[in-house]
């Protein structure tokens, strides 16, 4: 473990990021995990970080659940041992934080702190104490930004300026950018402006950086008021929680700007070095700069409400592109917001958006969900994408948070419990799913939400089908079907009939099963919904496979794979390959069976779906046993 210590503006975070890039360039280590501890205090937050690290390392939810909260610390040590990853802990405040997040042996840890406290330094093999730049280095930095002619024109002023900034790289960078923004401004004018501001600063803050920020912000507000507004809003925070890096599309809502105006404002902030872009192009503020922006903003609630509404509206639009009208009368408030737009013809882009934004949505809900009573809608509107993509690691946290946010709203609680029940059914297939569904059924008897009740019956049917209680499953599916037929919701009819077909087959009602499957597929084709069509076809193929018609099943699975590749459904591709591999095995084509199963296994391992990994491994083992028995 190594410590990088130094005050605000010395470049600790920049050094960490450079270290990570260099390590990856040289191929060491296999994984870099960065954690910003600024704003982290309580034990619950440390546990959340431990869980996030375990999930990034691929530890299954079943293993995490088995450990429980009491065994989390022990599990963290065991599962992180000898993983050969680089853990970067930024803004560590205490020895306890560092000790609790330090992984097991066989990894490298680099942490930063504003002070090299003896107790913290004692944990580390070595400590690097950062100091301000000397005069020559500081001058060269300014020359690189503003040009030699302007800097050399008044070297006495430059010396004063470096002293005012105490050689802090951040302060000098901001000053140099300020000079670039106004060609008429001289170094002497900057010095005079800083002197006037420093005399008014109270003790207890980094007055050098704050004085520079005052100067930059005053200029920004005078010439670029929209950029100044966005700058303030990027400082939105509640307590110690601050915004994660955000996509450009979300910033217009955050700052209440038109999208084109927002893009121009972002470019200005980046040019002025007031904002940064991460490797994915997402925008954020440096910790010291963010704290300054937060003070300028004052109340953060309005900006945060707009951000949550943008994500909610975008998730609603994305969900409708995948399953138009699935949420019924539940419609988000998008007044004054321009949500992200999606096309039903490009489900791959819809799923990619949900994949990119999932962790940010979790973070926003975790830290700011309480600022608006309808924030529970956001995870609910993610359900169509979760159903298709199945990112199970984050699904449970998203669902649990939704239930907590909707605790005072029966309608919302019903929708959130539906989400949570589905997640539990997919991840554990155990008692939690049953208890949740029982509570949900009772709740629907008290609230007016027929669309929600129908979807609950659908999940109950899935649950009974997994348990092979086919009569009970069919009863639930028929109840859901009645609502969908009564309201003319063809998507719902298609998905219920396609799912129900396998249940009818299990009941020995072969003709009814094929009729239900055909109805589902016909509607899916007429709607032109690619993920729904793939799902319906997959069910038809499975019926043929169940009846030993392996050739026809394999032909249909080929069509399914075409659609699922087009949609970018990684989980669906793996699931269809599993069925296809089993069909090849049924035909006695061991080589093609192994190829399909091996590809399926690789995808499930990549997605960290440990339950499905086990299913495929058993199928491969069965293939080998049959081969040996035949020889």
HURAMO-V85336 format. One record per residue. N is the residue number from 1. PSI is psi in degrees with one decimal (999 if undefined). Layout:
# HURAMO-V85336
((N	PSI) (N	PSI))
This chain:
# HURAMO-V85336
((1	134.8) (2	145.8) (3	130.7) (4	115.1) (5	146.3) (6	158.4) (7	-176.0) (8	140.8) (9	4.9) (10	-10.1) (11	27.3) (12	-48.6) (13	-40.8) (14	-40.4) (15	-41.1) (16	-45.9) (17	-41.1) (18	-39.1) (19	-42.7) (20	-44.9) (21	-42.0) (22	-40.6) (23	-43.0) (24	-35.3) (25	-34.5) (26	4.0) (27	14.1) (28	130.6) (29	-168.3) (30	-25.2) (31	137.7) (32	127.8) (33	122.7) (34	132.3) (35	123.1) (36	113.6) (37	3.3) (38	118.3) (39	-3.6) (40	130.8) (41	-65.5) (42	166.1) (43	-37.7) (44	-36.7) (45	-38.2) (46	-42.1) (47	-39.1) (48	-38.3) (49	-41.5) (50	-43.2) (51	-42.9) (52	-40.3) (53	-43.0) (54	-41.6) (55	-37.9) (56	-26.8) (57	-1.3) (58	14.7) (59	132.8) (60	154.8) (61	-33.7) (62	-41.9) (63	-41.9) (64	-44.4) (65	-39.8) (66	-34.2) (67	-37.4) (68	175.5) (69	-33.6) (70	-30.7) (71	7.8) (72	-45.1) (73	-42.9) (74	-43.4) (75	-41.2) (76	-44.0) (77	-42.8) (78	-47.9) (79	-20.0) (80	-6.6) (81	132.5) (82	33.8) (83	-12.5) (84	46.8) (85	161.8) (86	118.5) (87	120.5) (88	114.1) (89	107.6) (90	138.8) (91	47.5) (92	135.6) (93	-21.2) (94	163.3) (95	-38.6) (96	-42.5) (97	-48.5) (98	-42.5) (99	-42.7) (100	-28.1) (101	-5.6) (102	123.2) (103	176.0) (104	173.9) (105	155.4) (106	16.2) (107	170.5) (108	135.3) (109	129.5) (110	127.3) (111	155.0) (112	149.8) (113	151.7) (114	-18.2) (115	144.8) (116	65.1) (117	137.5) (118	-42.0) (119	-36.7) (120	-44.6) (121	-29.7) (122	-23.1) (123	-18.7) (124	150.0) (125	-34.1) (126	153.7) (127	131.2) (128	117.1) (129	111.5) (130	141.7) (131	169.0) (132	161.3) (133	145.7) (134	173.4) (135	-48.4) (136	-44.0) (137	-39.9) (138	-41.9) (139	-43.0) (140	-36.2) (141	-44.8) (142	-39.8) (143	-41.8) (144	-26.3) (145	-51.2) (146	-8.8) (147	147.1) (148	-36.5) (149	-45.2) (150	-36.7) (151	-42.2) (152	-12.1) (153	-23.4) (154	79.5) (155	-28.5) (156	-41.9) (157	-36.1) (158	-44.0) (159	-42.0) (160	-40.8) (161	-43.9) (162	-39.8) (163	-40.9) (164	-38.4) (165	-4.2) (166	31.4) (167	11.4) (168	122.1) (169	-39.7) (170	-46.3) (171	-43.7) (172	-38.5) (173	-43.7) (174	-40.6) (175	-44.7) (176	-39.9) (177	-35.8) (178	-42.2) (179	-39.8) (180	-35.5) (181	-19.7) (182	99.6) (183	-21.5) (184	-14.5) (185	138.4) (186	163.9) (187	-38.1) (188	-39.5) (189	-37.6) (190	-45.2) (191	-45.7) (192	-40.1) (193	-39.5) (194	-38.5) (195	-42.3) (196	-36.1) (197	-37.8) (198	-32.7) (199	-18.2) (200	-2.1) (201	139.5) (202	161.1) (203	160.6) (204	-7.2) (205	164.4) (206	88.3) (207	-27.5) (208	-51.9) (209	-39.3) (210	-36.6) (211	-42.2) (212	-44.0) (213	-38.8) (214	-45.0) (215	-46.6) (216	-43.2) (217	-39.8) (218	-42.3) (219	-43.6) (220	-45.5) (221	-31.3) (222	-38.3) (223	-23.3) (224	71.9) (225	-32.8) (226	-39.2) (227	-37.7) (228	-38.2) (229	-45.0) (230	-39.3) (231	-46.9) (232	-45.6) (233	-29.1) (234	-13.7) (235	4.8) (236	135.1) (237	162.5) (238	116.8) (239	-126.7) (240	-1.4) (241	133.9) (242	171.2) (243	140.9) (244	168.2) (245	134.2) (246	148.6) (247	152.4) (248	-37.7) (249	-26.8) (250	-17.9) (251	-28.0) (252	-43.0) (253	-43.1) (254	-44.8) (255	3.5) (256	55.6) (257	158.5) (258	147.9) (259	-45.4) (260	-41.3) (261	-39.5) (262	-43.2) (263	-42.3) (264	-39.5) (265	-40.0) (266	-46.5) (267	-37.8) (268	-45.2) (269	-38.4) (270	-42.1) (271	-36.2) (272	0.5) (273	17.7) (274	-24.4) (275	161.0) (276	157.8) (277	132.0) (278	-174.6) (279	-19.1) (280	5.1) (281	12.0) (282	145.6) (283	138.0) (284	170.2) (285	143.6) (286	148.6) (287	-49.5) (288	-42.8) (289	-38.9) (290	-41.8) (291	-37.9) (292	-45.4) (293	-37.8) (294	-39.5) (295	-35.8) (296	-32.7) (297	-41.5) (298	-113.4) (299	128.4) (300	-14.4) (301	-43.5) (302	-44.7) (303	-41.6) (304	-38.7) (305	-42.6) (306	-39.2) (307	-45.8) (308	-39.1) (309	-35.3) (310	-46.2) (311	-39.7) (312	-47.0) (313	-37.6) (314	-40.8) (315	-38.4) (316	-45.7) (317	-40.7) (318	-41.7) (319	-38.7) (320	-31.6) (321	-29.6) (322	-33.8) (323	80.2) (324	124.7) (325	9.8) (326	-31.0) (327	-2.5) (328	-131.0) (329	-2.0) (330	107.7) (331	132.2) (332	160.1) (333	114.2) (334	24.4) (335	124.6) (336	7.3) (337	141.7) (338	93.1) (339	165.1) (340	141.9) (341	144.8) (342	157.4) (343	135.1) (344	-16.8) (345	-9.9) (346	66.0) (347	-24.3) (348	-38.9) (349	-34.2) (350	-49.0) (351	-36.6) (352	-39.2) (353	-47.2) (354	-38.2) (355	-43.5) (356	-35.8) (357	-6.6) (358	-49.5) (359	-34.4) (360	-41.2) (361	-40.2) (362	-45.4) (363	-42.9) (364	-43.0) (365	-40.6) (366	-44.3) (367	-28.7) (368	4.3) (369	-26.8) (370	-9.2) (371	-15.1) (372	137.3) (373	-16.9) (374	16.1) (375	-19.3) (376	-21.2) (377	-31.7) (378	-56.5) (379	-31.7) (380	-42.6) (381	-11.1) (382	-9.6) (383	-44.8) (384	-39.8) (385	-39.9) (386	-37.7) (387	-39.9) (388	-44.8) (389	-32.7) (390	55.3) (391	78.8) (392	-26.0) (393	-43.0) (394	-15.8) (395	-46.7) (396	-44.5) (397	-41.9) (398	-44.3) (399	-44.1) (400	-41.0) (401	-37.6) (402	-44.9) (403	-42.3) (404	-39.7) (405	-26.6) (406	15.4) (407	-23.5) (408	14.0) (409	105.5) (410	-42.3) (411	-49.9) (412	-38.9) (413	-38.7) (414	-46.3) (415	-38.3) (416	-37.2) (417	-34.1) (418	-46.6) (419	-46.9) (420	-40.1) (421	-40.7) (422	-44.6) (423	-48.2) (424	-39.1) (425	-36.3) (426	-31.5) (427	-37.2) (428	-29.7) (429	36.8) (430	-157.5) (431	-37.6) (432	-38.7) (433	-41.6) (434	-46.5) (435	-41.4) (436	-42.6) (437	-38.2) (438	-45.1) (439	-38.8) (440	-42.1) (441	-42.8) (442	-40.8) (443	-39.6) (444	-21.0) (445	-16.5) (446	-14.6) (447	158.2) (448	89.8) (449	78.9) (450	-36.2) (451	-42.6) (452	-40.3) (453	-40.9) (454	-43.3) (455	-33.3) (456	-43.2) (457	-33.7) (458	-45.1) (459	-38.8) (460	-41.1) (461	-42.5) (462	-41.4) (463	-48.4) (464	-34.1) (465	-40.8) (466	-36.5) (467	1.6) (468	26.9) (469	75.4) (470	-35.3) (471	-44.5) (472	-41.0) (473	-45.2) (474	-36.7) (475	-43.9) (476	-43.6) (477	-39.0) (478	-35.2) (479	-43.0) (480	-40.5) (481	-37.4) (482	-43.8) (483	-45.3) (484	-37.8) (485	-40.7) (486	-33.6) (487	-0.3) (488	26.4) (489	92.3) (490	-33.6) (491	-45.9) (492	-41.1) (493	-44.7) (494	-44.5) (495	-34.9) (496	-47.5) (497	-38.5) (498	-39.7) (499	-40.3) (500	-27.5) (501	-40.5) (502	-35.5) (503	-45.2) (504	-37.5) (505	-39.7) (506	-26.4) (507	0.2) (508	11.4) (509	72.0) (510	-46.6) (511	-42.8) (512	-37.3) (513	-47.3) (514	-33.5) (515	-43.4) (516	-43.5) (517	-40.4) (518	-38.6) (519	-44.5) (520	-43.6) (521	-39.6) (522	-46.1) (523	-42.9) (524	-41.8) (525	-40.8) (526	-36.2) (527	-21.0) (528	22.1) (529	110.4) (530	-48.3) (531	-38.7) (532	-41.4) (533	-41.3) (534	-42.5) (535	-46.2) (536	-42.5) (537	-39.1) (538	-40.4) (539	-38.3) (540	-45.1) (541	-38.3) (542	-36.5) (543	-45.1) (544	-40.9) (545	-40.1) (546	-28.0) (547	16.3) (548	8.3) (549	69.4) (550	-37.5) (551	-45.9) (552	-38.6) (553	-44.5) (554	-40.0) (555	-44.8) (556	-40.9) (557	-32.7) (558	-40.6) (559	-39.7) (560	-45.4) (561	-36.8) (562	-47.5) (563	-40.7) (564	-31.1) (565	-39.5) (566	-35.0) (567	-13.9) (568	31.0) (569	85.8) (570	-45.3) (571	-43.7) (572	-38.9) (573	-46.3) (574	-40.3) (575	-41.2) (576	-38.0) (577	-35.1) (578	-48.6) (579	-40.6) (580	-41.4) (581	-40.7) (582	-35.4) (583	-41.8) (584	-40.6) (585	-38.6) (586	-29.5) (587	-8.5) (588	7.9) (589	82.2) (590	-38.8) (591	-47.3) (592	-30.2) (593	-46.1) (594	-39.3) (595	-46.8) (596	-43.6) (597	-38.9) (598	-40.3) (599	-41.4) (600	-45.2) (601	-44.0) (602	-40.2) (603	-45.1) (604	-36.8) (605	-40.6) (606	-38.9) (607	-6.0) (608	37.4) (609	89.3) (610	-29.6) (611	-45.8) (612	-32.1) (613	-44.7) (614	-40.7) (615	-45.1) (616	-40.4) (617	-39.1) (618	-38.8) (619	-40.2) (620	-41.2) (621	-40.9) (622	-38.0) (623	-43.8) (624	-40.1) (625	-44.1) (626	-36.0) (627	-44.4) (628	-38.9) (629	-33.5) (630	-9.0) (631	999))
